[in-house]
Amino acid sequence: MDNVLKQTIFFGLLWLSAVGACAQQPEVPYTLTGKDQQIVVKNPSVRAQHDMPVVIALGRTEVDSAAVVDEQGISVAYQLDDLDGDGRADELCFLTDLSGHQKRNFMVHTYGYGHPTVFKDRTFAQIVLPRKNPKLPKNAQDVFVDRIAFSSRTKDPYHAVHGHGMMFENELLALRVYFDQRQTVDLYGKRHQGLELQATQFYPSEEQLQEGYGDDVLWVGNTYGLGALRGWDGSKSLLLNEVRSREQRVIAYGPVRTVVEMHDIHWIPSPGMPAINATIRYTFYAGHRDIRVDVFLDGDTSKSLFATGLVNVKGSEEYSDHQGLRACWGSDWPTGKDDGKHQLETVGLAISIPQEFLVKEMPATKDDYTMVVRPCQDVAGKSHLTYYILYTSKKEDYGFASAKDWFRWLKDWKNK
């Protein structure tokens, strides 16, 4: 077909964004150059791949709707995402399963009119504001916003947002990011697969708990929780205290992925360092346990180091490959003590940092497992770093029974 561009994508290229050279490489292995394109997707590995993302950059092409069809003529769920908020879709993405060395063919049709096809959501995200109506239960607040910002004059943004910050999930996992100087990633454990945050808002009722809904499973305090980014002064991590304003944004959610962002304006990451602007983007695909964290920094970071890592769950067992993958498995009360309401929760946590960003792995303390990182800076004065965060809750009926099982799965995940 003369009017159809054929493009082959090797999934190895997708993973180069995580392990390749020190240059900004978002998960975009292909760029749209025509209205109708044939894409040949190949798995170069002997390992099967499930729900692997195919991400297409749309450039300046005006795309209002699309169709993705496989080699059997079956429609494939896709998502159009406006990542920069200019009202124009920037990326088209869909998921595919591939057996070892399998090749699959897809036709991608894009249109400058109409509306995107509606598919069943496999991801969700929200920012909820609390109502002053005392009759509304904690799981039924009804003020929803796509973004919200607070200046440094706001004394308590943590309690100004219901659930203390933006929430996002896929069928397996659900998380929230605290809207204060910690910006900690906190965790919700599910018993069964499915989307729950729209119904529970991180606060399930007694009836919902009896029905099998999940709940908060992690006590974080001032720790990283699961992979929060912090400053580093050479000996310890630093909370994001010196920030002029903070913003949280829900960028996208739907059948393929959810994308949410934390934006910090005029952040001084450590004493004596120049102020920078930071955008921390969490990208979470349906069917995945790994959440991709992309940090985009505007300003001079040539002399700055940063820290991230994991909370040291009480009595946790640690695993590290000393090449960027670090994990733990332990149990604690999600409120930090037995309050008579919550149960003791067992979780497995992990963080994976590509070698080009990793500076050193610090010894565990009673609070944290710290990883010191350095972003890669380009000639325009902007820099970035990428890492992945993962977790499991033992309450899952689709999860892991022991630290041994969790650590084994993580090593296999990294090898993929």
C-alpha positions as CSV (number, residue, x, y, z in Angstrom):
1,M,0.0,0.0,0.0
2,D,1.6,3.2,-1.1
3,N,-0.2,5.4,1.4
4,V,0.7,3.1,4.4
5,L,4.0,3.5,6.2
6,K,5.4,0.2,7.6
7,Q,7.4,0.4,10.8
8,T,9.1,-2.3,12.8
9,I,9.5,-1.9,16.5
10,F,11.8,-4.1,18.6
11,F,10.8,-4.1,22.2
12,G,14.5,-3.9,23.0
13,L,14.3,-0.3,21.9
14,L,11.6,0.4,24.4
15,W,13.9,-0.8,27.3
16,L,16.8,1.3,26.0
17,S,15.0,4.3,27.5
18,A,15.7,2.8,30.9
19,V,19.2,1.4,30.5
20,G,20.8,3.3,27.6
21,A,23.0,6.3,27.2
22,C,22.7,9.4,29.4
23,A,20.3,11.3,27.2
24,Q,16.6,12.1,27.6
25,Q,14.8,9.1,26.2
26,P,11.1,8.9,27.2
27,E,9.3,5.7,26.4
28,V,8.6,6.6,22.8
29,P,10.1,4.2,20.3
30,Y,8.1,5.4,17.3
31,T,6.9,8.7,15.7
32,L,3.8,9.1,13.6
33,T,4.5,10.2,10.1
34,G,1.2,9.4,8.3
35,K,-2.5,8.9,8.8
36,D,-2.4,5.1,8.1
37,Q,0.6,3.1,9.3
38,Q,1.5,-0.5,9.6
39,I,3.5,-1.3,12.6
40,V,5.4,-4.6,13.0
41,V,6.2,-5.3,16.6
42,K,8.9,-7.9,17.4
43,N,9.9,-9.5,20.6
44,P,13.7,-10.2,20.4
45,S,13.6,-12.2,23.6
46,V,12.8,-15.8,24.3
47,R,10.7,-14.6,27.2
48,A,7.0,-13.9,26.7
49,Q,5.9,-10.3,27.3
50,H,2.5,-9.4,28.7
51,D,0.8,-6.0,28.3
52,M,3.9,-4.5,26.8
53,P,3.4,-0.8,25.8
54,V,3.6,0.5,22.3
55,V,3.9,4.3,22.4
56,I,3.7,6.5,19.3
57,A,4.7,10.2,19.4
58,L,2.2,12.2,17.3
59,G,4.4,15.2,16.8
60,R,2.4,18.2,15.5
61,T,-0.2,16.0,13.8
62,E,-3.8,16.9,14.9
63,V,-5.3,13.6,16.1
64,D,-8.8,13.6,17.6
65,S,-9.6,9.9,17.2
66,A,-7.9,6.7,16.0
67,A,-8.3,3.0,15.4
68,V,-5.7,0.3,16.1
69,V,-6.4,-3.1,14.5
70,D,-4.3,-6.3,14.8
71,E,-3.5,-8.9,12.1
72,Q,-6.8,-10.7,12.8
73,G,-8.8,-7.5,12.2
74,I,-9.6,-7.2,15.9
75,S,-9.8,-3.7,17.4
76,V,-7.2,-3.0,20.0
77,A,-7.8,-0.7,23.0
78,Y,-5.8,2.5,22.7
79,Q,-5.4,5.8,24.5
80,L,-4.7,9.3,23.3
81,D,-2.8,11.5,25.8
82,D,-2.2,15.2,26.0
83,L,0.9,15.3,28.1
84,D,1.8,19.0,28.0
85,G,-1.7,20.4,28.5
86,D,-2.0,22.3,25.2
87,G,-5.2,20.6,24.2
88,R,-3.5,18.5,21.5
89,A,-2.8,14.7,21.9
90,D,0.9,14.1,22.1
91,E,1.0,10.3,22.2
92,L,-1.0,7.3,21.2
93,C,-0.4,4.1,23.2
94,F,-1.7,0.6,23.3
95,L,-0.7,-2.7,24.9
96,T,0.1,-6.1,23.4
97,D,1.1,-9.6,24.4
98,L,4.0,-11.3,22.7
99,S,5.4,-14.8,23.1
100,G,9.1,-15.5,22.7
101,H,10.4,-14.1,19.4
102,Q,6.9,-13.4,18.2
103,K,6.1,-10.8,15.6
104,R,2.8,-9.0,15.4
105,N,1.3,-6.6,12.9
106,F,-0.9,-3.6,13.7
107,M,-2.6,-1.0,11.6
108,V,-2.8,2.4,13.2
109,H,-5.3,4.9,11.6
110,T,-5.5,8.4,12.9
111,Y,-8.1,11.1,12.3
112,G,-8.3,14.8,12.8
113,Y,-12.0,14.7,13.7
114,G,-14.4,12.7,15.9
115,H,-13.9,11.4,19.4
116,P,-11.6,8.6,20.8
117,T,-13.2,5.2,21.0
118,V,-14.4,4.3,24.5
119,F,-12.8,1.2,26.0
120,K,-13.0,-0.2,29.5
121,D,-10.7,1.6,31.8
122,R,-7.9,-0.4,33.3
123,T,-6.3,2.6,35.1
124,F,-7.7,5.5,37.1
125,A,-6.5,8.7,38.8
126,Q,-8.0,11.5,40.8
127,I,-7.5,14.6,42.9
128,V,-10.3,15.0,45.4
129,L,-11.0,18.1,47.6
130,P,-12.7,17.6,51.0
131,R,-16.2,19.0,51.4
132,K,-17.3,20.7,54.6
133,N,-20.5,18.7,54.7
134,P,-20.1,16.4,57.7
135,K,-22.8,14.1,56.3
136,L,-20.6,13.0,53.4
137,P,-18.5,9.9,54.4
138,K,-14.8,9.8,53.7
139,N,-15.2,7.6,50.6
140,A,-17.9,9.9,49.1
141,Q,-16.3,13.3,48.7
142,D,-17.5,14.9,45.5
143,V,-15.2,17.8,44.5
144,F,-12.8,16.6,41.8
145,V,-10.1,18.6,40.1
146,D,-7.5,17.8,37.4
147,R,-4.8,19.9,39.0
148,I,-4.2,22.1,42.0
149,A,-1.3,24.3,43.2
150,F,-0.4,25.7,46.6
151,S,2.0,28.5,47.3
152,S,4.5,28.2,50.2
153,R,2.2,30.5,52.2
154,T,-0.2,27.6,52.6
155,K,0.6,26.1,56.0
156,D,-1.0,22.7,55.5
157,P,-1.7,21.5,52.0
158,Y,-1.5,18.0,53.3
159,H,-5.0,18.3,54.8
160,A,-6.3,20.6,52.1
161,V,-6.6,17.7,49.6
162,H,-8.7,14.6,50.4
163,G,-6.5,11.6,50.9
164,H,-3.5,14.0,51.3
165,G,-2.7,14.1,47.6
166,M,-3.3,12.7,44.1
167,M,-4.3,9.0,43.8
168,F,-3.7,6.7,40.9
169,E,-4.1,2.9,40.2
170,N,-4.3,0.0,37.8
171,E,-6.0,-3.3,38.5
172,L,-3.1,-4.5,40.6
173,L,-1.9,-1.6,42.7
174,A,-3.0,1.8,44.0
175,L,-0.9,4.7,45.3
176,R,-1.1,8.3,46.5
177,V,1.5,11.1,46.6
178,Y,1.5,13.3,49.7
179,F,1.0,17.0,49.0
180,D,3.6,18.4,51.4
181,Q,7.4,18.7,51.9
182,R,7.7,14.9,52.0
183,Q,6.0,14.1,48.7
184,T,6.0,10.5,49.9
185,V,4.5,7.8,47.8
186,D,2.0,5.8,50.0
187,L,0.4,2.5,49.2
188,Y,-3.0,0.8,49.1
189,G,-3.2,-3.0,49.1
190,K,-5.9,-4.8,47.2
191,R,-7.3,-8.2,47.9
192,H,-8.6,-8.8,44.4
193,Q,-7.7,-7.3,41.1
194,G,-9.8,-4.3,40.0
195,L,-10.1,-0.6,40.2
196,E,-11.2,0.7,43.6
197,L,-10.1,4.3,44.2
198,Q,-13.2,5.8,42.7
199,A,-15.3,3.8,45.2
200,T,-13.1,4.0,48.3
201,Q,-11.1,7.2,47.9
202,F,-8.3,5.4,49.9
203,Y,-10.8,5.2,52.8
204,P,-12.9,2.1,52.5
205,S,-16.0,1.8,54.7
206,E,-16.6,-1.1,57.0
207,E,-19.1,-2.4,54.4
208,Q,-16.5,-2.2,51.6
209,L,-13.9,-4.0,53.7
210,Q,-16.4,-6.8,54.3
211,E,-17.0,-6.9,50.6
212,G,-13.3,-7.5,50.0
213,Y,-12.0,-4.0,49.1
214,G,-8.4,-3.1,50.0
215,D,-7.0,-0.5,52.3
216,D,-3.9,1.5,53.3
217,V,-1.0,-0.9,53.9
218,L,2.1,1.2,54.7
219,W,3.3,3.5,57.4
220,V,5.7,6.1,55.9
221,G,6.3,8.9,58.4
222,N,9.1,11.1,57.0
223,T,10.6,8.3,55.0
224,Y,10.7,7.8,51.2
225,G,7.8,5.4,51.4
226,L,8.1,4.0,47.9
227,G,10.6,6.0,46.0
228,A,10.0,9.6,46.8
229,L,12.6,12.0,45.5
230,R,14.6,14.1,48.0
231,G,17.5,16.4,48.1
232,W,21.0,15.2,49.3
233,D,23.5,17.2,51.3
234,G,26.3,14.7,51.1
235,S,25.4,12.7,54.2
236,K,21.6,12.6,54.5
237,S,18.4,13.1,52.5
238,L,16.5,16.4,52.7
239,L,12.8,17.0,52.5
240,L,11.5,19.5,49.9
241,N,11.2,22.4,52.4
242,E,12.5,25.1,50.2
243,V,9.8,25.3,47.5
244,R,8.0,28.4,46.3
245,S,4.9,26.4,45.1
246,R,3.8,22.9,44.6
247,E,1.3,21.5,42.0
248,Q,-0.2,18.1,41.4
249,R,-1.8,17.1,38.1
250,V,-3.8,14.3,36.7
251,I,-2.6,14.0,33.1
252,A,-4.3,10.9,31.9
253,Y,-6.0,7.7,32.7
254,G,-8.0,5.1,30.7
255,P,-7.6,1.6,29.2
256,V,-3.8,1.7,28.8
257,R,-2.1,3.9,31.4
258,T,-2.4,6.6,34.0
259,V,0.0,9.6,34.1
260,V,0.2,11.9,37.1
261,E,2.7,14.7,38.0
262,M,4.1,16.5,40.9
263,H,5.5,20.0,40.0
264,D,7.8,21.9,42.3
265,I,8.7,25.6,41.5
266,H,11.9,27.2,42.8
267,W,13.1,24.2,44.8
268,I,16.4,24.5,46.5
269,P,17.4,20.9,46.9
270,S,20.2,21.4,49.3
271,P,21.9,24.4,51.0
272,G,24.0,26.5,48.7
273,M,22.6,24.9,45.5
274,P,20.8,27.0,42.9
275,A,17.0,26.9,42.8
276,I,15.5,24.6,40.1
277,N,12.0,23.6,38.9
278,A,11.2,19.9,39.1
279,T,8.5,17.8,37.4
280,I,8.1,14.3,38.8
281,R,6.0,12.2,36.4
282,Y,4.6,8.8,37.4
283,T,3.5,6.6,34.4
284,F,1.6,3.4,35.3
285,Y,0.5,0.9,32.7
286,A,-2.4,-1.5,33.0
287,G,-1.3,-5.0,34.1
288,H,2.0,-3.8,35.5
289,R,3.6,-3.7,38.9
290,D,6.3,-1.3,37.9
291,I,5.6,2.4,37.9
292,R,8.0,4.5,35.8
293,V,9.2,7.7,37.5
294,D,10.6,10.4,35.2
295,V,12.1,13.5,36.9
296,F,12.5,16.6,34.6
297,L,14.7,19.3,36.1
298,D,14.9,22.9,34.8
299,G,18.0,24.6,36.1
300,D,21.6,24.0,37.0
301,T,22.0,20.5,38.6
302,S,25.7,20.0,37.6
303,K,26.8,20.0,41.3
304,S,23.6,18.5,42.8
305,L,23.0,15.0,44.0
306,F,19.6,13.7,45.0
307,A,18.3,10.8,47.0
308,T,15.5,8.3,46.7
309,G,14.8,4.8,48.2
310,L,12.5,2.8,50.3
311,V,11.1,2.9,53.8
312,N,12.7,0.3,56.0
313,V,9.6,-1.6,57.0
314,K,9.9,-2.9,60.6
315,G,11.9,-6.1,60.7
316,S,12.3,-6.2,57.0
317,E,14.4,-8.5,55.0
318,E,16.6,-6.7,52.4
319,Y,17.7,-7.7,48.9
320,S,20.1,-5.8,46.6
321,D,21.9,-6.7,43.4
322,H,24.1,-3.7,44.0
323,Q,23.4,-2.6,40.4
324,G,20.4,-0.4,41.0
325,L,17.8,-2.9,42.2
326,R,17.0,-2.8,45.9
327,A,14.0,-4.4,47.7
328,C,12.6,-5.3,51.1
329,W,9.9,-7.4,52.7
330,G,8.5,-6.7,56.1
331,S,5.4,-6.1,58.3
332,D,4.1,-3.1,60.1
333,W,0.8,-1.4,61.2
334,P,-0.2,1.2,58.5
335,T,-0.7,3.8,61.2
336,G,2.7,3.0,62.8
337,K,1.1,1.2,65.8
338,D,-1.8,-1.1,66.7
339,D,-4.7,1.4,66.7
340,G,-7.4,-1.3,67.1
341,K,-8.8,-0.6,63.6
342,H,-6.1,-1.6,61.1
343,Q,-4.4,-5.0,60.8
344,L,-0.7,-5.8,60.6
345,E,0.2,-5.5,56.9
346,T,3.0,-7.3,55.1
347,V,4.4,-5.7,52.0
348,G,7.2,-6.1,49.5
349,L,8.8,-2.9,48.2
350,A,11.4,-2.3,45.4
351,I,13.2,0.4,43.5
352,S,15.2,0.0,40.3
353,I,17.6,2.7,39.2
354,P,19.4,2.5,35.8
355,Q,23.2,2.6,36.2
356,E,23.7,5.9,34.5
357,F,21.8,7.7,37.3
358,L,23.0,5.7,40.3
359,V,25.8,7.2,42.4
360,K,25.9,4.9,45.4
361,E,23.8,2.7,47.6
362,M,23.8,3.7,51.2
363,P,23.8,1.3,54.2
364,A,20.3,0.7,55.6
365,T,19.2,2.8,58.6
366,K,16.4,2.1,60.9
367,D,14.1,4.3,58.7
368,D,15.3,4.0,55.1
369,Y,17.1,2.2,52.3
370,T,18.7,5.2,50.5
371,M,20.0,5.4,46.9
372,V,22.0,8.5,45.9
373,V,21.3,9.5,42.3
374,R,22.6,12.1,39.8
375,P,20.5,13.4,36.9
376,C,21.9,13.7,33.4
377,Q,22.2,17.3,32.2
378,D,21.9,18.4,28.6
379,V,23.5,21.5,26.9
380,A,20.3,23.5,27.3
381,G,20.6,23.4,31.1
382,K,17.8,20.9,31.6
383,S,18.3,17.5,33.2
384,H,16.4,14.3,33.9
385,L,16.6,11.0,35.6
386,T,14.4,7.9,35.4
387,Y,13.8,5.0,37.8
388,Y,11.1,2.4,38.6
389,I,9.2,1.7,41.8
390,L,7.3,-1.6,42.5
391,Y,5.4,-3.2,45.4
392,T,3.1,-6.0,46.5
393,S,0.8,-6.5,49.5
394,K,0.6,-10.0,51.0
395,K,-3.2,-9.6,51.2
396,E,-3.4,-9.9,47.4
397,D,-4.9,-13.1,46.1
398,Y,-2.7,-12.7,43.0
399,G,0.5,-11.8,44.8
400,F,3.5,-13.3,46.7
401,A,3.6,-15.5,49.8
402,S,7.1,-14.7,51.0
403,A,10.2,-12.5,50.6
404,K,11.9,-15.3,48.6
405,D,9.1,-15.3,46.1
406,W,9.1,-11.5,45.9
407,F,12.8,-11.2,45.4
408,R,12.8,-14.0,42.8
409,W,10.1,-12.2,40.8
410,L,12.0,-8.9,40.9
411,K,15.2,-10.5,39.5
412,D,13.1,-12.0,36.7
413,W,11.4,-8.6,36.1
414,K,14.7,-6.9,35.8
415,N,16.0,-9.5,33.4
416,K,13.1,-8.9,31.1
